[in-house]
């Protein structure tokens, strides 16, 4: 009996030795499969180039070495927007070394395929730049735990630093940390990252600060080769102060021309100069959700903040909830593929816009011809002038590709219905602001009192008020406590306001006599 027990014990020990000796080797094979799937995703990235890759597997561990760099074409296309220090970091390759331990207890007491510690090696010039900020700390720390089934978790962190230059530039960064939880072969994954604080003083130019940034995304592979899921961006506070004015010109007319040949004058574009001031936004959030139903994609976005202070004026809350429904998946994929293609080419902004425009009119025309719907579920914004409240839908029904370049045909296929409330004082202010960018008064005229911008502005306010009162009498709108309310409907090229077809007054007829002073006009009469 004792011999039997000894034999069984020896056999069990041999089996356990075999299992625990062979198991790390087997899990090493499975770990290499998991990391190969992640390597494949890296090589398919639209913004990175894999210059070399090696994987050396042993019995209990492995070393994976990958050299990557940002695509030079992408850096070329965006370089003018980046500071020199950042361009220095981005233009050089980075060597990523994964130190892999595989075995059932490589990551602790919980059985796993492997535990990976990642080391980053930088070009000497890049390392010099990073050392100015992080000192002797590693700029990025990354670990990867691969579970037995092929799922896993990446944990990433960027350490805090306090940086200052003699020029007066100061950066106080409290770090970033978070995880990416993924399913086998990254068919689905969830990012969850937080950054407590960033304070930047830009010498005598101004300063920027943010507090408690939280980003969370959930992504899955869709049946149409499009990423689906949801995202959440939350920020407790964002503030910015600038001490120099800057010019702006929002080219709305070019947006109209993006998918059509319709040429609208630049006079509609808001232009002007933003004077030195400060802005502070609290409790800002942006949430998205994207799903698919067969060959159609539905996407929804919601943007909110509680308060916004701009100079001495206070705004908020703001709540915008807009959904794009019945979007043609193949057309979205065409846009996605075109953007990936353009990222690998050195092009100017005009060339990129031209290529995207060509795609929108051709391969991606289904975004307009397959009966899409824009659903404004909520648009409420409390402003100093009052509350803006808009909700409604806009759709194209039966639009063809040829009709996209014909305004009358597009209008006939456009259906819209919007319930709107806008403060009258806001319309008056918009008219004044736009006029300030068009009209000017000579300094000598101001000095002599022959002209005044205040007079022009008051005239514009009276014109807006007169127009509003006239439209209210015609029952196109109602005015309640200074708020303009109306129901806007567009169907079969007919515009209705408050259920009444909108008709413009006929243009007055002028003769040459009308252009003469009253006395001369009477003298010239037959």
Kinemage of the C-alpha trace (Angstrom):
@kinemage 1
@onewidth
@group {chain A} dominant
@subgroup {mainchain}
@vectorlist {calphas} color= white
{ca unk a 1} P 0.000 0.000 0.000
{ca unk a 2} L 2.808 2.361 0.901
{ca unk a 3} L 4.547 1.564 -2.387
{ca unk a 4} L 1.316 2.273 -4.242
{ca unk a 5} L 0.931 5.656 -2.554
{ca unk a 6} L 4.541 6.491 -3.319
{ca unk a 7} L 4.043 5.493 -6.956
{ca unk a 8} L 0.869 7.555 -7.229
{ca unk a 9} L 2.588 10.528 -5.631
{ca unk a 10} L 5.509 10.259 -8.004
{ca unk a 11} L 3.160 9.934 -10.980
{ca unk a 12} L 1.152 12.941 -9.841
{ca unk a 13} L 4.323 14.915 -9.336
{ca unk a 14} L 5.509 13.936 -12.802
{ca unk a 15} L 2.189 14.962 -14.336
{ca unk a 16} L 2.213 18.277 -12.477
{ca unk a 17} L 5.807 18.889 -13.502
{ca unk a 18} L 4.905 18.102 -17.086
{ca unk a 19} L 1.829 20.316 -16.993
{ca unk a 20} L 3.464 23.269 -15.287
{ca unk a 21} L 6.574 22.838 -17.392
{ca unk a 22} L 4.722 22.620 -20.688
{ca unk a 23} L 1.960 25.062 -19.820
{ca unk a 24} L 4.175 28.170 -19.957
{ca unk a 25} L 5.378 27.108 -23.409
{ca unk a 26} L 1.798 26.584 -24.617
{ca unk a 27} L 0.646 29.868 -23.121
{ca unk a 28} L 3.648 31.512 -24.776
{ca unk a 29} L 2.301 30.372 -28.144
{ca unk a 30} L -1.160 31.712 -27.304
{ca unk a 31} L 0.321 34.975 -26.009
{ca unk a 32} L 2.201 35.426 -29.278
{ca unk a 33} L -1.099 34.938 -31.150
{ca unk a 34} L -2.762 37.639 -29.037
{ca unk a 35} L 0.107 40.094 -29.492
{ca unk a 36} L 0.213 39.312 -33.222
{ca unk a 37} L -3.438 40.394 -33.486
{ca unk a 38} L -2.573 43.652 -31.721
{ca unk a 39} L 0.440 44.087 -34.002
{ca unk a 40} L -1.838 43.673 -37.037
{ca unk a 41} L -4.071 46.494 -35.785
{ca unk a 42} L -1.000 48.675 -35.321
{ca unk a 43} L 0.172 48.024 -38.877
{ca unk a 44} L -3.292 48.957 -40.202
{ca unk a 45} L -3.298 52.270 -38.363
{ca unk a 46} L -3.970 55.310 -40.496
{ca unk a 47} L -1.418 57.481 -38.709
{ca unk a 48} L 1.484 55.130 -37.831
{ca unk a 49} L 4.066 53.326 -39.940
{ca unk a 50} L 5.639 50.098 -38.630
{ca unk a 51} L 9.272 50.216 -39.731
{ca unk a 52} L 10.335 46.877 -38.231
{ca unk a 53} L 9.001 44.108 -36.003
{ca unk a 54} L 10.661 41.147 -34.246
{ca unk a 55} L 9.314 38.544 -31.831
{ca unk a 56} L 11.687 36.262 -29.907
{ca unk a 57} L 9.878 33.662 -27.813
{ca unk a 58} L 11.435 31.541 -25.078
{ca unk a 59} L 10.000 28.968 -22.681
{ca unk a 60} L 8.899 31.341 -19.927
{ca unk a 61} L 9.148 34.696 -21.655
{ca unk a 62} L 9.524 36.588 -24.895
{ca unk a 63} L 10.722 39.912 -26.250
{ca unk a 64} L 8.805 41.797 -28.924
{ca unk a 65} L 10.505 44.789 -30.547
{ca unk a 66} L 8.648 47.169 -32.857
{ca unk a 67} L 9.876 50.407 -34.401
{ca unk a 68} L 7.080 52.832 -35.294
{ca unk a 69} L 6.868 56.417 -36.449
{ca unk a 70} L 4.142 58.878 -37.256
{ca unk a 71} L 3.433 58.854 -40.987
{ca unk a 72} L 5.556 61.648 -42.490
{ca unk a 73} L 2.673 62.658 -44.762
{ca unk a 74} L 0.410 63.206 -41.752
{ca unk a 75} L 3.059 65.325 -40.072
{ca unk a 76} L 3.489 67.290 -43.304
{ca unk a 77} L -0.246 67.976 -43.540
{ca unk a 78} L -0.600 69.093 -39.915
{ca unk a 79} L 2.881 70.430 -39.151
{ca unk a 80} L 2.021 74.108 -39.424
{ca unk a 81} L -0.383 73.766 -36.500
{ca unk a 82} L 2.182 72.176 -34.159
{ca unk a 83} L 4.845 73.797 -31.946
{ca unk a 84} L 8.479 73.040 -32.809
{ca unk a 85} L 9.091 70.946 -29.671
{ca unk a 86} L 6.173 68.671 -30.510
{ca unk a 87} L 7.254 68.341 -34.139
{ca unk a 88} L 10.690 67.242 -32.931
{ca unk a 89} L 9.082 64.497 -30.854
{ca unk a 90} L 6.675 63.354 -33.571
{ca unk a 91} L 9.037 63.213 -36.533
{ca unk a 92} L 11.427 60.649 -35.028
{ca unk a 93} L 10.829 56.870 -34.709
{ca unk a 94} L 10.060 55.221 -31.369
{ca unk a 95} L 11.242 51.744 -30.424
{ca unk a 96} L 8.613 49.826 -28.458
{ca unk a 97} L 9.976 46.840 -26.526
{ca unk a 98} L 7.481 44.435 -24.954
{ca unk a 99} L 8.951 42.268 -22.183
{ca unk a 100} L 6.575 39.300 -22.105
{ca unk a 101} L 6.208 36.844 -19.235
{ca unk a 102} L 3.947 33.934 -20.091
{ca unk a 103} L 2.653 31.325 -17.705
{ca unk a 104} L -0.478 30.801 -15.624
{ca unk a 105} L 0.730 33.099 -12.817
{ca unk a 106} L 2.756 35.608 -14.822
{ca unk a 107} L 0.525 38.456 -13.662
{ca unk a 108} L -0.079 37.338 -10.068
{ca unk a 109} L -2.370 34.766 -8.489
{ca unk a 110} L -5.007 35.010 -11.241
{ca unk a 111} L -4.221 32.641 -14.147
{ca unk a 112} L -3.373 34.521 -17.377
{ca unk a 113} L -1.749 33.899 -20.738
{ca unk a 114} L 0.875 36.575 -20.269
{ca unk a 115} L 1.839 39.795 -18.560
{ca unk a 116} L 3.640 42.400 -20.667
{ca unk a 117} L 5.750 45.335 -19.498
{ca unk a 118} L 6.395 47.864 -22.261
{ca unk a 119} L 9.561 49.929 -22.564
{ca unk a 120} L 9.829 52.935 -24.892
{ca unk a 121} L 13.165 54.025 -26.373
{ca unk a 122} L 13.402 57.417 -28.028
{ca unk a 123} L 15.707 59.125 -30.483
{ca unk a 124} L 18.388 61.162 -28.579
{ca unk a 125} L 16.863 64.495 -29.687
{ca unk a 126} L 13.407 63.343 -28.595
{ca unk a 127} L 14.747 62.057 -25.270
{ca unk a 128} L 16.352 65.450 -24.679
{ca unk a 129} L 13.057 67.272 -25.266
{ca unk a 130} L 11.087 64.875 -23.056
{ca unk a 131} L 13.644 65.146 -20.258
{ca unk a 132} L 12.943 68.894 -20.056
{ca unk a 133} L 9.414 68.039 -18.959
{ca unk a 134} L 9.622 64.660 -17.193
{ca unk a 135} L 13.175 64.732 -15.858
{ca unk a 136} L 14.300 61.171 -15.102
{ca unk a 137} L 10.742 59.789 -15.108
{ca unk a 138} L 9.592 57.540 -17.944
{ca unk a 139} L 7.230 59.689 -20.069
{ca unk a 140} L 4.846 56.757 -20.583
{ca unk a 141} L 4.267 53.562 -18.597
{ca unk a 142} L 2.305 50.719 -20.197
{ca unk a 143} L 1.412 47.188 -19.102
{ca unk a 144} L -0.699 44.565 -20.840
{ca unk a 145} L -2.338 41.607 -19.092
{ca unk a 146} L -3.569 38.951 -21.555
{ca unk a 147} L -6.232 36.674 -20.054
{ca unk a 148} L -6.498 32.956 -20.773
{ca unk a 149} L -9.313 33.467 -23.290
{ca unk a 150} L -7.465 36.155 -25.266
{ca unk a 151} L -9.153 39.185 -23.750
{ca unk a 152} L -7.108 41.542 -21.623
{ca unk a 153} L -6.379 44.943 -20.155
{ca unk a 154} L -3.884 47.653 -21.023
{ca unk a 155} L -2.933 50.062 -18.234
{ca unk a 156} L -1.318 53.333 -19.272
{ca unk a 157} L -0.050 56.296 -17.285
{ca unk a 158} L 1.758 59.565 -17.994
{ca unk a 159} L 3.445 61.090 -14.926
{ca unk a 160} L 2.905 64.611 -13.593
{ca unk a 161} L 5.437 67.376 -14.165
{ca unk a 162} L 5.965 71.063 -13.385
{ca unk a 163} L 7.777 72.889 -16.186
{ca unk a 164} L 8.942 76.493 -16.467
{ca unk a 165} L 10.969 78.495 -18.984
{ca unk a 166} L 12.786 81.785 -18.608
{ca unk a 167} L 10.470 83.179 -21.292
{ca unk a 168} L 7.595 82.976 -18.805
{ca unk a 169} L 5.978 79.814 -20.153
{ca unk a 170} L 4.787 77.534 -17.332
{ca unk a 171} L 3.129 74.105 -17.511
{ca unk a 172} L 1.732 72.294 -14.498
{ca unk a 173} L 0.486 68.851 -15.496
{ca unk a 174} L -1.008 66.453 -12.938
{ca unk a 175} L -0.665 63.376 -15.115
{ca unk a 176} L -2.932 60.964 -16.974
{ca unk a 177} L -3.918 57.369 -16.235
{ca unk a 178} L -6.419 54.795 -17.346
{ca unk a 179} L -7.101 51.410 -18.881
{ca unk a 180} L -8.175 49.815 -22.134
{ca unk a 181} L -10.150 46.602 -21.643
{ca unk a 182} L -10.338 44.535 -24.826
{ca unk a 183} L -11.961 41.378 -26.155
{ca unk a 184} L -10.075 38.695 -28.169
{ca unk a 185} L -8.531 40.177 -31.341
{ca unk a 186} L -9.819 43.615 -30.283
{ca unk a 187} L -13.294 42.954 -31.692
{ca unk a 188} L -14.521 45.219 -28.873
{ca unk a 189} L -12.707 47.464 -26.433
{ca unk a 190} L -13.336 50.120 -23.799
{ca unk a 191} L -11.063 53.089 -23.059
{ca unk a 192} L -11.330 54.793 -19.671
{ca unk a 193} L -8.846 57.605 -18.951
{ca unk a 194} L -8.647 60.571 -16.577
{ca unk a 195} L -6.436 63.662 -16.296
{ca unk a 196} L -6.852 65.642 -13.049
{ca unk a 197} L -5.465 69.020 -14.099
{ca unk a 198} L -3.468 71.075 -16.587
{ca unk a 199} L -2.456 74.694 -16.084
{ca unk a 200} L -0.525 76.498 -18.804
{ca unk a 201} L 0.766 80.057 -18.671
{ca unk a 202} L 1.782 81.247 -22.130
{ca unk a 203} L 4.130 84.040 -21.061
{ca unk a 204} L 2.445 87.383 -21.826
{ca unk a 205} L -0.017 85.822 -24.325
{ca unk a 206} L -2.479 84.421 -21.771
{ca unk a 207} L -3.204 81.176 -19.950
{ca unk a 208} L -5.212 77.954 -20.267
{ca unk a 209} L -6.453 75.572 -17.566
{ca unk a 210} L -8.579 72.426 -17.352
{ca unk a 211} L -9.761 70.357 -14.430
{ca unk a 212} L -10.875 66.729 -14.122
{ca unk a 213} L -10.945 65.436 -17.656
{ca unk a 214} L -12.596 62.016 -18.043
{ca unk a 215} L -12.808 60.173 -21.364
{ca unk a 216} L -14.590 56.856 -21.794
{ca unk a 217} L -15.320 55.075 -25.071
{ca unk a 218} L -16.865 51.705 -25.904
{ca unk a 219} L -16.168 50.399 -29.417
{ca unk a 220} L -17.251 47.278 -31.307
{ca unk a 221} L -16.765 46.131 -34.892
{ca unk a 222} L -19.882 46.604 -36.990
{ca unk a 223} L -21.113 44.484 -39.869
{ca unk a 224} L -20.288 47.287 -42.343
{ca unk a 225} L -16.596 47.662 -41.415
{ca unk a 226} L -17.438 50.706 -39.322
{ca unk a 227} L -16.709 51.220 -35.635
{ca unk a 228} L -19.846 51.340 -33.477
{ca unk a 229} L -20.409 52.133 -29.832
{ca unk a 230} L -20.465 55.132 -27.531
{ca unk a 231} L -18.173 57.785 -26.121
{ca unk a 232} L -18.236 60.177 -23.186
{ca unk a 233} L -16.078 63.276 -22.733
{ca unk a 234} L -16.483 65.160 -19.459
{ca unk a 235} L -14.618 68.176 -18.132
{ca unk a 236} L -15.332 69.889 -14.827
{ca unk a 237} L -13.853 73.210 -15.859
{ca unk a 238} L -12.064 74.819 -18.783
{ca unk a 239} L -10.766 78.376 -18.757
{ca unk a 240} L -8.734 80.478 -21.147
{ca unk a 241} L -7.520 84.049 -21.149
{ca unk a 242} L -5.915 85.804 -24.105
{ca unk a 243} L -4.232 89.175 -23.958
{ca unk a 244} L -4.086 89.888 -27.679
{ca unk a 245} L -7.002 90.164 -30.083
{ca unk a 246} L -7.279 87.768 -33.025
{ca unk a 247} L -9.209 87.825 -36.281
{ca unk a 248} L -11.800 85.262 -37.342
{ca unk a 249} L -13.587 84.464 -40.585
{ca unk a 250} L -16.044 81.551 -40.485
{ca unk a 251} L -16.440 80.494 -44.108
{ca unk a 252} L -20.052 79.336 -44.101
{ca unk a 253} L -20.278 79.767 -47.873
{ca unk a 254} L -17.520 77.182 -48.373
{ca unk a 255} L -19.410 74.697 -46.191
{ca unk a 256} L -22.419 75.058 -48.490
{ca unk a 257} L -20.171 74.383 -51.461
{ca unk a 258} L -18.748 71.262 -49.813
{ca unk a 259} L -21.259 68.922 -51.430
{ca unk a 260} L -22.833 71.152 -54.100
{ca unk a 261} L -21.815 73.550 -56.841
{ca unk a 262} L -23.930 76.283 -55.289
{ca unk a 263} L -21.931 79.497 -55.012
{ca unk a 264} L -23.001 81.721 -52.129
{ca unk a 265} L -21.281 85.030 -51.507
{ca unk a 266} L -18.830 85.531 -48.650
{ca unk a 267} L -21.034 88.314 -47.275
{ca unk a 268} L -22.807 85.701 -45.116
{ca unk a 269} L -19.570 84.753 -43.377
{ca unk a 270} L -19.169 85.983 -39.796
{ca unk a 271} L -15.903 87.920 -39.660
{ca unk a 272} L -14.288 90.237 -37.203
{ca unk a 273} L -11.798 90.510 -34.367
{ca unk a 274} L -12.050 88.935 -30.933
{ca unk a 275} L -10.787 91.451 -28.399
{ca unk a 276} L -8.597 90.388 -25.457
{ca unk a 277} L -10.809 88.676 -22.890
{ca unk a 278} L -11.326 85.482 -20.910
{ca unk a 279} L -13.696 82.538 -21.034
{ca unk a 280} L -14.580 79.890 -18.452
{ca unk a 281} L -16.807 76.849 -19.006
{ca unk a 282} L -18.023 74.555 -16.213
{ca unk a 283} L -19.414 71.012 -16.321
{ca unk a 284} L -18.828 70.475 -20.013
{ca unk a 285} L -19.729 67.114 -21.581
{ca unk a 286} L -19.953 65.564 -25.032
{ca unk a 287} L -21.555 62.131 -25.471
{ca unk a 288} L -22.006 60.108 -28.655
{ca unk a 289} L -23.689 56.860 -29.610
{ca unk a 290} L -23.479 55.038 -32.954
{ca unk a 291} L -25.338 51.903 -34.009
{ca unk a 292} L -26.335 50.122 -37.200
{ca unk a 293} L -29.457 48.494 -38.586
{ca unk a 294} L -28.629 46.477 -41.678
{ca unk a 295} L -27.043 48.798 -44.238
{ca unk a 296} L -27.994 51.910 -42.260
{ca unk a 297} L -26.153 53.723 -39.484
{ca unk a 298} L -27.697 55.923 -36.802
{ca unk a 299} L -25.511 58.310 -34.829
{ca unk a 300} L -26.349 60.692 -32.005
{ca unk a 301} L -24.355 63.363 -30.214
{ca unk a 302} L -25.146 65.452 -27.157
{ca unk a 303} L -23.142 68.526 -26.130
{ca unk a 304} L -23.793 70.273 -22.816
{ca unk a 305} L -22.375 72.684 -20.311
{ca unk a 306} L -23.804 74.285 -17.196
{ca unk a 307} L -22.272 77.752 -17.326
{ca unk a 308} L -20.064 79.820 -19.613
{ca unk a 309} L -18.597 83.159 -18.625
{ca unk a 310} L -17.254 85.291 -21.478
{ca unk a 311} L -15.826 88.537 -20.199
{ca unk a 312} L -18.595 90.034 -18.067
{ca unk a 313} L -21.403 88.086 -19.762
{ca unk a 314} L -22.801 84.804 -18.478
{ca unk a 315} L -24.372 82.031 -20.558
{ca unk a 316} L -25.845 78.609 -19.892
{ca unk a 317} L -27.002 76.073 -19.495
{ca unk a 318} L -26.569 74.741 -23.028
{ca unk a 319} L -28.037 71.438 -24.219
{ca unk a 320} L -27.671 70.273 -27.843
{ca unk a 321} L -28.863 66.781 -28.754
{ca unk a 322} L -28.702 65.974 -32.484
{ca unk a 323} L -29.124 62.628 -34.256
{ca unk a 324} L -28.149 61.716 -37.827
{ca unk a 325} L -30.406 58.847 -38.867
{ca unk a 326} L -30.675 56.477 -41.829
{ca unk a 327} L -27.104 57.121 -42.980
{ca unk a 328} L -25.844 54.964 -45.833
{ca unk a 329} L -23.141 52.709 -44.376
{ca unk a 330} L -21.287 52.146 -47.672
{ca unk a 331} L -21.040 55.900 -48.161
{ca unk a 332} L -19.651 56.391 -44.658
{ca unk a 333} L -17.131 53.643 -45.376
{ca unk a 334} L -16.112 55.453 -48.578
{ca unk a 335} L -15.415 58.621 -46.563
{ca unk a 336} L -13.481 56.600 -43.971
{ca unk a 337} L -11.358 54.895 -46.632
{ca unk a 338} L -10.699 58.152 -48.459
{ca unk a 339} L -9.515 59.856 -45.265
{ca unk a 340} L -7.181 56.916 -44.579
{ca unk a 341} L -5.861 57.174 -48.130
{ca unk a 342} L -5.285 60.929 -47.884
{ca unk a 343} L -3.377 60.527 -44.612
{ca unk a 344} L -0.630 58.717 -46.560
{ca unk a 345} L -0.208 61.522 -49.115
{ca unk a 346} L 1.444 64.923 -48.856
{ca unk a 347} L -1.304 67.360 -49.780
{ca unk a 348} L -2.384 70.927 -49.164
{ca unk a 349} L -5.610 71.731 -47.325
{ca unk a 350} L -7.209 72.727 -50.625
{ca unk a 351} L -6.249 69.407 -52.226
{ca unk a 352} L -7.597 67.421 -49.273
{ca unk a 353} L -10.863 69.369 -49.375
{ca unk a 354} L -11.114 68.811 -53.135
{ca unk a 355} L -10.631 65.048 -52.770
{ca unk a 356} L -13.188 64.773 -49.964
{ca unk a 357} L -15.609 66.857 -52.022
{ca unk a 358} L -15.152 64.531 -54.987
{ca unk a 359} L -15.821 61.500 -52.777
{ca unk a 360} L -18.919 63.115 -51.233
{ca unk a 361} L -20.338 63.752 -54.698
{ca unk a 362} L -19.575 60.271 -56.015
{ca unk a 363} L -18.827 57.198 -53.864
{ca unk a 364} L -20.369 58.788 -50.751
{ca unk a 365} L -23.325 60.452 -52.470
{ca unk a 366} L -25.585 57.958 -50.681
{ca unk a 367} L -25.222 60.098 -47.563
{ca unk a 368} L -27.579 62.530 -49.344
{ca unk a 369} L -29.476 60.322 -51.813
{ca unk a 370} L -30.535 57.524 -49.446
{ca unk a 371} L -33.098 59.573 -47.510
{ca unk a 372} L -30.999 60.702 -44.510
{ca unk a 373} L -32.611 62.464 -41.551
{ca unk a 374} L -31.155 65.129 -39.276
{ca unk a 375} L -33.110 65.129 -36.028
{ca unk a 376} L -32.552 68.076 -33.687
{ca unk a 377} L -33.989 66.565 -30.527
{ca unk a 378} L -32.939 69.420 -28.275
{ca unk a 379} L -31.260 72.791 -28.721
{ca unk a 380} L -31.693 75.012 -25.701
{ca unk a 381} L -29.313 77.800 -24.777
{ca unk a 382} L -29.814 80.451 -22.118
{ca unk a 383} L -28.135 83.692 -23.215
{ca unk a 384} L -28.012 87.203 -21.780
{ca unk a 385} L -30.649 88.185 -24.367
{ca unk a 386} L -32.958 85.282 -23.433
{ca unk a 387} L -33.582 81.602 -24.180
{ca unk a 388} L -33.006 79.970 -27.573
{ca unk a 389} L -35.136 76.830 -27.974
{ca unk a 390} L -35.160 74.826 -31.231
{ca unk a 391} L -36.292 71.308 -32.115
{ca unk a 392} L -37.219 69.626 -35.359
{ca unk a 393} L -36.167 67.464 -38.310
{ca unk a 394} L -34.652 67.894 -41.755
{ca unk a 395} L -34.489 65.209 -44.427
{ca unk a 396} L -33.788 64.607 -48.109
{ca unk a 397} L -36.406 62.384 -49.717
{ca unk a 398} L -35.628 60.861 -53.092
{ca unk a 399} L -32.740 63.201 -53.888
{ca unk a 400} L -30.580 62.041 -56.806
{ca unk a 401} L -26.899 62.616 -57.416
{ca unk a 402} L -27.589 64.928 -60.356
{ca unk a 403} L -29.923 67.058 -58.238
{ca unk a 404} L -27.188 67.751 -55.699
{ca unk a 405} L -25.880 70.483 -58.014
{ca unk a 406} L -29.281 72.014 -58.700
{ca unk a 407} L -30.524 74.241 -55.898
{ca unk a 408} L -34.167 74.205 -57.061
{ca unk a 409} L -34.158 70.417 -57.339
{ca unk a 410} L -32.516 70.041 -53.918
{ca unk a 411} L -35.050 72.375 -52.368
{ca unk a 412} L -37.913 70.343 -53.809
{ca unk a 413} L -36.564 67.154 -52.200
{ca unk a 414} L -35.810 68.826 -48.855
{ca unk a 415} L -38.314 68.434 -46.043
{ca unk a 416} L -37.936 70.315 -42.778
{ca unk a 417} L -40.001 71.145 -39.725
{ca unk a 418} L -38.563 73.188 -36.872
{ca unk a 419} L -40.268 74.674 -33.827
{ca unk a 420} L -38.234 77.738 -32.855
{ca unk a 421} L -38.011 80.356 -30.130
{ca unk a 422} L -35.377 83.106 -30.429
{ca unk a 423} L -35.046 86.314 -28.367
{ca unk a 424} L -35.631 89.412 -30.487
{ca unk a 425} L -32.698 91.147 -28.810
{ca unk a 426} L -30.438 88.340 -30.056
{ca unk a 427} L -31.479 88.907 -33.679
{ca unk a 428} L -30.877 92.627 -33.248
{ca unk a 429} L -27.414 91.961 -31.823
{ca unk a 430} L -26.528 89.554 -34.644
{ca unk a 431} L -27.515 92.174 -37.219
{ca unk a 432} L -25.393 94.779 -35.467
{ca unk a 433} L -22.380 92.456 -35.189
{ca unk a 434} L -22.524 91.497 -38.866
{ca unk a 435} L -22.925 95.109 -39.914
{ca unk a 436} L -19.894 96.118 -37.846
{ca unk a 437} L -17.857 93.875 -40.136
{ca unk a 438} L -19.263 95.492 -43.287
{ca unk a 439} L -19.649 99.179 -42.500
{ca unk a 440} L -16.938 101.501 -41.331
{ca unk a 441} L -16.864 105.153 -40.350
{ca unk a 442} L -13.909 107.391 -41.142
{ca unk a 443} L -12.202 108.829 -38.065
{ca unk a 444} L -12.642 112.382 -39.388
{ca unk a 445} L -16.400 111.753 -39.767
{ca unk a 446} L -16.629 110.595 -36.185
{ca unk a 447} L -14.714 113.611 -34.986
{ca unk a 448} L -16.990 116.015 -36.827
{ca unk a 449} L -20.122 114.164 -35.779
{ca unk a 450} L -21.334 113.589 -39.352
{ca unk a 451} L -21.610 109.845 -38.904
{ca unk a 452} L -21.690 107.444 -36.030
{ca unk a 453} L -21.614 103.680 -35.764
{ca unk a 454} L -24.088 104.020 -32.924
{ca unk a 455} L -26.524 105.601 -35.372
{ca unk a 456} L -26.045 102.747 -37.815
{ca unk a 457} L -26.526 100.184 -35.066
{ca unk a 458} L -29.683 101.849 -33.804
{ca unk a 459} L -31.036 101.958 -37.354
{ca unk a 460} L -30.381 98.231 -37.726
{ca unk a 461} L -32.171 97.479 -34.452
{ca unk a 462} L -35.176 99.483 -35.628
{ca unk a 463} L -35.111 97.628 -38.965
{ca unk a 464} L -35.132 94.260 -37.193
{ca unk a 465} L -37.933 95.417 -34.896
{ca unk a 466} L -39.950 96.704 -37.849
{ca unk a 467} L -39.502 93.436 -39.744
{ca unk a 468} L -40.528 91.382 -36.715
{ca unk a 469} L -43.627 93.490 -36.101
{ca unk a 470} L -44.599 93.283 -39.766
{ca unk a 471} L -44.243 89.487 -39.805
{ca unk a 472} L -46.206 89.225 -36.570
{ca unk a 473} L -49.068 91.204 -38.139
{ca unk a 474} L -48.986 88.803 -41.083
{ca unk a 475} L -49.169 85.911 -38.544
{ca unk a 476} L -45.854 84.414 -39.682
{ca unk a 477} L -44.656 84.499 -36.082
{ca unk a 478} L -45.662 85.537 -32.599
{ca unk a 479} L -43.854 87.717 -30.096
{ca unk a 480} L -44.181 86.821 -26.420
{ca unk a 481} L -42.251 88.778 -23.791
{ca unk a 482} L -39.540 89.658 -26.304
{ca unk a 483} L -39.286 86.095 -27.651
{ca unk a 484} L -39.978 85.350 -31.320
{ca unk a 485} L -41.785 82.031 -31.804
{ca unk a 486} L -42.618 80.313 -35.064
{ca unk a 487} L -42.970 76.917 -36.738
{ca unk a 488} L -40.784 76.680 -39.834
{ca unk a 489} L -41.817 74.093 -42.450
{ca unk a 490} L -40.287 73.393 -45.856
{ca unk a 491} L -42.018 70.953 -48.170
{ca unk a 492} L -42.002 70.695 -51.967
{ca unk a 493} L -40.139 74.024 -52.239
{ca unk a 494} L -42.820 75.799 -50.204
{ca unk a 495} L -41.808 77.607 -47.025
{ca unk a 496} L -44.381 77.938 -44.281
{ca unk a 497} L -44.123 80.010 -41.128
{ca unk a 498} L -46.694 79.233 -38.441
{ca unk a 499} L -48.598 77.139 -40.969
{ca unk a 500} L -48.858 80.004 -43.478
{ca unk a 501} L -47.092 79.964 -46.834
{ca unk a 502} L -44.428 82.645 -46.736
{ca unk a 503} L -44.766 85.216 -49.495
{ca unk a 504} L -42.280 87.998 -49.994
{ca unk a 505} L -43.510 91.478 -50.790
{ca unk a 506} L -42.999 92.529 -54.449
{ca unk a 507} L -39.953 94.636 -55.124
{ca unk a 508} L -40.859 98.354 -55.512
{ca unk a 509} L -40.453 99.814 -58.998
{ca unk a 510} L -38.164 102.824 -59.399
{ca unk a 511} L -37.909 105.366 -62.215
{ca unk a 512} L -35.182 107.893 -62.897
{ca unk a 513} L -37.402 110.574 -61.344
{ca unk a 514} L -37.428 108.644 -58.078
{ca unk a 515} L -33.678 109.125 -57.878
{ca unk a 516} L -33.961 112.975 -58.054
{ca unk a 517} L -34.581 115.372 -55.159
{ca unk a 518} L -38.273 116.179 -54.648
{ca unk a 519} L -38.087 119.680 -56.231
{ca unk a 520} L -36.229 118.517 -59.305
{ca unk a 521} L -38.582 115.552 -59.699
{ca unk a 522} L -41.612 117.918 -59.712
{ca unk a 523} L -39.956 120.240 -62.232
{ca unk a 524} L -39.167 117.404 -64.573
{ca unk a 525} L -42.715 116.058 -64.458
{ca unk a 526} L -44.639 116.526 -67.769
